[in-house]
Amino acid sequence: MKEVLTKMMILIDDPNATPEDRATYMNITGGLTSTLRAIQDPDVTPEDRAAYIGIVKAMNGAVIATLAPSSKQSHAPQGPQWALRAVGENSAGLREFNAPQSAPEDPKDRKKIQKKIEETFKALQTAQDPNASPKERKDALKKVRQQIEALKSSEYLELMKEIKRYKPSAACAETVENRTRQVGWSDGSLWGLSGSSCAATVAAGASQERTEWHALFACVQRNPFSSCVDYVPED
């Protein structure tokens, strides 16, 4: 952890770093430090502490693999900086997960997001591991690509189209977009939709019983959002 944090601070201070790169480094630092604080919280349960430690290990592995010289040889889903950007977005999701104002409240939701973030970090590490089998790298890249391209997902685009029917606040639309970018479809999207900034939008959608999205909005309004993906319209 010390190695990763030290490297990030050096990169943040690099005068040649682009604003986009610097934001990525800050996201990684923020995700890691917020999780370390959570691990040290005297009120955290042993189960949550173990989950946080697992996330930190996976995150460290992903960052180290991304910065390793051998990572330049990996098959990039999009652009030479794909792995670093993906680590940064996942780290931003981790930072928001640890923030009191944005953290999921329901234990089922927390476990789902914890698991998704850890799995993505592990996939990023495997995708760049020269010792992994071709199939392991292919499967890992598929998982990472799904997150990188989440904002292009047809389901996400249809959800945003439905959300905009109810004239959401800018904060609601931005939160759903940010969580989708950070954690992917559908976990990130529904996490964003369940936030307080989208409460009025969710209530409006839940009141429209004749629409195909009604069941999803009603579920998010009443239940843990992690239980609602089955209500996403199939067509």
C-alpha positions, 0 to 999 in steps of 0.5 A: 500500500505504501508503494502504491500511495507513494507512486501516486503522489509522485505522479500527481506532482508530475508537472507533465501529467495531464489534468485527466491523468492527475484526476485518475491518480487522485481517484486511486489515492482517494479510493485507497485512503478512504478504505484504509480509514474504514479498516481502522474504524473501531466500529467496523464489523469484522466481516466488513473489515475483512471485505475492505482488506480484500478490496485493498489487496485487489486494488493494490494488485491492479495498480501494480499490474497497470504500472508494470512494464509488461502491462504495455503488451496487454491487449487494450480494449480502448486506447493505451491508457485503458487500464489506468483509466479503469482503475481510476474509475473503479477507485472513484466508485470505491471512494463514493462507497466509503463516503457517508453521503453516497454509501449504500445504506442497505447491507445487501446493497453494500455487499453487492457493490463491495463484491463488484468493485473487488471483482473488477480490480481482480479482473484488471490485474488478471487482464495484465498478468503475463502468467495468466492463461489466454482464456483467463485474460480474455474473460478478465478483459470481457469483464473490464470492457463491460465496465469501460463501455457501460455508458454505451450499454443499451439498457443504461441508455434506455434507463436514462431515457426513461429517467429524463421523462420525469425531468430529473434534477441535474444532480440525479442525472449526474449521479446515475451517470457517475455511478454507472461509469464507476461501477458499471451497469446495472449495479452502478446505475441502480446505486445512483438511482437509489440516491436521495437526489433521485428520490423524486424521479423514482417516485414519479416513475413508480407512480406510472403503473402502465409503463414498462419501467414502473416495476423497476422504479417501484422496486428501487423505491421500496427494496434494496436496489441490488434486488431490482435488476430482474425488473429491468425490461428485457426488450 
